[in-house]
Amino acid sequence: MAELPEHVARNRAAWNELAAEYEPDGRRNWSQEEPAWGIWSVPESELGVLPAELEGRDAIELGCGTAYVCAWLARRGARPVGIDNSEAQLATARALQAEFGLEFPLLHGNAERVPFPDASFDLAISEYGASIWCDPYEWIPEAARLLRPGGELVFMVGSVLALLCDPDEGEEVPVGDRLQRPYFDLHRVEWTGEDAIEFHLNHGDMIALLRANELEVEQLIEVRPPPGSTTRYPHIGLEWARRWPCEEIWRARKSV
Ligand SMILES: C[S@@+](CC[C@H](N)C(=O)[O-])C[C@H]1O[C@@H](n2cnc3c(N)ncnc32)[C@H](O)[C@@H]1O
């Protein structure tokens, strides 16, 4: 096997360690009939993230983790495949497949190099998977390659604004209302005391990258949790998230 890029190897080790912690969230999401997105679990009916027509569509989840997004797609009639870099996350996904009686292929690998031919899928999706742990200059061209003409790329990430306002003093110190780092030249991000490596682009660079890969931006959903929402991620407070977007979902379509 070819040697993994440094960030992929580091993220593999980090996610193998984190996997057990994410199992309860995985089960909770698998057991939900209606998809609910992000740290505030905003229902699909409010956000409209998924394509309206999924019956018979080939879909790939890039960085599927516990694979609940694949499960939501399968229940809507799609044919999902999940790929993830962590054996431990995939072990949870397989256990949840058995528990919920739903089978679809799960591959162990790097979402920057996916072992499928060009134009294999109608939908490529990532919810905090490849979308933050892979280098966008690698995974977005790869997603574009995998999509058929007219296919959709949908991905969720933490917002650029929340990233800029994060004091980087650990999970207990919440995101504030002051800019802490530059907007320009965003790319690789390493948080103090954390092993995993994230990637983020500012909006101008993201749009340029999508367009360079024949992906036309159709929508940028800036998630606003409804009043009274609760989260298991206290790093961002509800008051903050009601005033500024703390998460964003991009929808882009491959040129025909
Ligand atoms: C927060 S989870 C998101 C997945 C899913 N929504 C969930 O919560 O279970 C992040 C996942 O991205 C995966 N990941 C990180 N780097 C990856 C890469 N290069 N290729 C594929 N998956 C990757 C991790 O192994 C992890 O399972």
The ligand as an SDF file (V2000), in Angstrom:
LIG
                    3D

 27 29  0  0  0  0  0  0  0  0999 V2000
  -16.7490   13.5650   12.8730 C   0  0  0  0  0  0  0  0  0  0  0  0
  -16.5910   12.0690   11.9450 S   0  0  0  0  0  0  0  0  0  0  0  0
  -17.7830   12.4850   10.6930 C   0  0  0  0  0  0  0  0  0  0  0  0
  -18.4700   11.2840   10.1280 C   0  0  0  0  0  0  0  0  0  0  0  0
  -19.9040   11.0640   10.5350 C   0  0  0  0  0  0  0  0  0  0  0  0
  -20.7460   12.1730   10.1700 N   0  0  0  0  0  0  0  0  0  0  0  0
  -19.9570   10.7390   12.0070 C   0  0  0  0  0  0  0  0  0  0  0  0
  -20.1390   11.6720   12.8120 O   0  0  0  0  0  0  0  0  0  0  0  0
  -19.7800    9.5620   12.3690 O   0  0  0  0  0  0  0  0  0  0  0  0
  -15.0830   12.3130   11.0010 C   0  0  0  0  0  0  0  0  0  0  0  0
  -14.6800   11.0920   10.1830 C   0  0  0  0  0  0  0  0  0  0  0  0
  -13.8080   11.4880    9.1180 O   0  0  0  0  0  0  0  0  0  0  0  0
  -12.9270   10.4050    8.9270 C   0  0  0  0  0  0  0  0  0  0  0  0
  -11.7480   10.8180    8.1390 N   0  0  0  0  0  0  0  0  0  0  0  0
  -10.7290   11.6100    8.5290 C   0  0  0  0  0  0  0  0  0  0  0  0
   -9.8240   11.7220    7.5370 N   0  0  0  0  0  0  0  0  0  0  0  0
  -10.2810   10.9570    6.5040 C   0  0  0  0  0  0  0  0  0  0  0  0
   -9.7830   10.6320    5.2180 C   0  0  0  0  0  0  0  0  0  0  0  0
   -8.6220   11.1170    4.7790 N   0  0  0  0  0  0  0  0  0  0  0  0
  -10.5170    9.8150    4.4380 N   0  0  0  0  0  0  0  0  0  0  0  0
  -11.6900    9.2900    4.8850 C   0  0  0  0  0  0  0  0  0  0  0  0
  -12.2010    9.5570    6.0890 N   0  0  0  0  0  0  0  0  0  0  0  0
  -11.5190   10.3820    6.8930 C   0  0  0  0  0  0  0  0  0  0  0  0
  -12.5690    9.9820   10.3400 C   0  0  0  0  0  0  0  0  0  0  0  0
  -11.9720    8.7080   10.3630 O   0  0  0  0  0  0  0  0  0  0  0  0
  -13.9200   10.0750   11.0130 C   0  0  0  0  0  0  0  0  0  0  0  0
  -14.5840    8.8420   11.0170 O   0  0  0  0  0  0  0  0  0  0  0  0
  1  2  1  0
  2  3  1  0
  2 10  1  0
  3  4  1  0
  4  5  1  0
  5  6  1  0
  5  7  1  0
  7  8  2  0
  7  9  1  0
 10 11  1  0
 11 12  1  0
 11 26  1  0
 12 13  1  0
 13 14  1  0
 13 24  1  0
 14 15  1  0
 14 23  1  0
 15 16  2  0
 16 17  1  0
 17 18  1  0
 17 23  2  0
 18 19  1  0
 18 20  2  0
 20 21  1  0
 21 22  2  0
 22 23  1  0
 24 25  1  0
 24 26  1  0
 26 27  1  0
M  CHG  2   2   1   9  -1
M  END
$$$$
